[in-house]
Structures are given as structure tokens and as C-alpha cells.
Amino acid sequence: MTATRAERIRAVLAREFAPVALDVVDESAHHAGHAGNPDGRGETHYAVTLISARFAGMGRLARSRAVHAALDGEFATGLHALSLTLRAPGEAAPR
């Protein structure tokens, strides 16, 4: 059985970041007909919330770059966009 892109994203992020919390939501349906999902097939746009001790002391850009680097293989095969909420344990949720 082939894993969905969401399952692969979860697996990679769990392996690379040992998260305290991880949520991956496929938002592709909201982007059907837009860039990256012109035919509406999906598995192109995701919202990720990731809380990991690895982010302690890292700025927002460095966190984003780390996640993008970890998911490089997915971007190479059709992942188009990520909406990221990345925090270290104990950090307040963004407003």
C-alpha cells in the first residue's frame, strides 16, 4: 500500500524533529484550480503545526528552512505549499 503525501510528511517530520505535537492537514481542496493544483487532484497544499524541542533558540526563518529541507523530496514530487506553525515546547501560540 502506498502512503499518502500527508502520511509521508508526518513520518519525515516525526523522524527529523521528534515532535511533542504534530498536525498535518491537507488543504489542497481549498486551492483547486490555483497554482500548484490546477487540475484539483490534491496532495499539494498542507497546513503543518509542529512543536519540537529542536526549535528552541531558532528564529522563525531557520525553523521554516529546516522543515522545508526535511521535506525536499516531497517538494520535488508535487508538494506546492506549506502553511507552517512551528514552536518550541512552552512557547505561546501565535495570535
C-alpha positions as CSV (number, residue, x, y, z in Angstrom):
1,M,0.0,0.0,0.0
2,T,1.3,3.4,-0.9
3,A,1.4,6.1,1.8
4,T,-0.4,9.3,1.2
5,R,1.6,12.5,1.0
6,A,0.2,13.5,4.4
7,E,1.4,10.2,5.9
8,R,4.9,10.7,4.3
9,I,5.1,14.3,5.6
10,R,4.1,13.1,9.1
11,A,6.7,10.3,9.0
12,V,9.5,12.6,7.9
13,L,8.7,15.3,10.4
14,A,8.4,12.8,13.2
15,R,11.7,11.3,12.4
16,E,13.6,14.6,11.9
17,F,12.0,16.7,14.7
18,A,10.8,14.2,17.4
19,P,7.8,16.4,17.9
20,V,5.8,17.0,21.1
21,A,2.8,17.7,18.9
22,L,2.3,17.3,15.1
23,D,-0.7,18.0,13.0
24,V,-0.7,17.8,9.2
25,V,-3.9,18.9,7.3
26,D,-4.4,18.6,3.6
27,E,-5.8,21.9,2.4
28,S,-5.5,21.2,-1.3
29,A,-9.3,21.3,-1.9
30,H,-9.2,25.0,-0.9
31,H,-6.6,25.6,-3.7
32,A,-8.2,23.6,-6.6
33,G,-7.6,25.5,-9.8
34,H,-4.8,27.6,-8.3
35,A,-1.1,27.5,-8.9
36,G,0.3,24.1,-7.8
37,N,-3.1,22.4,-8.0
38,P,-4.6,23.4,-11.4
39,D,-6.3,20.1,-12.0
40,G,-7.7,19.8,-8.4
41,R,-6.1,16.4,-7.8
42,G,-4.9,17.4,-4.4
43,E,-1.9,16.5,-2.1
44,T,-0.3,19.8,-3.0
45,H,-1.1,22.3,-0.1
46,Y,-0.8,21.5,3.6
47,A,-1.0,23.2,6.9
48,V,1.5,21.9,9.5
49,T,1.6,22.6,13.2
50,L,4.8,21.2,14.7
51,I,6.1,21.6,18.3
52,S,9.6,20.4,18.8
53,A,12.5,21.0,21.2
54,R,14.7,21.2,18.1
55,F,13.2,24.7,17.5
56,A,14.4,26.1,20.9
57,G,16.7,29.0,20.2
58,M,15.9,29.1,16.4
59,G,14.3,32.0,14.7
60,R,11.2,31.7,12.6
61,L,13.1,31.6,9.3
62,A,15.6,29.0,10.5
63,R,12.7,26.8,11.6
64,S,10.9,27.1,8.3
65,R,14.1,26.4,6.4
66,A,14.7,23.2,8.5
67,V,11.2,21.9,7.7
68,H,11.5,22.7,4.0
69,A,14.8,21.0,3.9
70,A,13.4,17.9,5.6
71,L,10.6,17.8,3.0
72,D,12.7,18.5,0.0
73,G,11.8,15.1,-1.6
74,E,8.1,16.0,-1.3
75,F,8.6,19.4,-3.0
76,A,10.4,17.6,-5.8
77,T,7.3,15.3,-6.4
78,G,4.5,17.8,-6.3
79,L,4.2,19.4,-2.9
80,H,3.5,23.0,-3.7
81,A,2.8,24.9,-0.4
82,L,3.0,24.7,3.3
83,S,1.4,26.8,5.9
84,L,3.6,26.4,9.0
85,T,3.1,26.9,12.7
86,L,6.4,26.0,14.3
87,R,7.1,26.3,18.0
88,A,9.4,25.0,20.7
89,P,7.7,23.5,23.8
90,G,6.4,26.1,26.2
91,E,6.2,28.9,23.5
92,A,2.9,30.7,23.3
93,A,0.7,30.0,20.3
94,P,0.8,32.8,17.7
95,R,-2.2,35.1,17.8
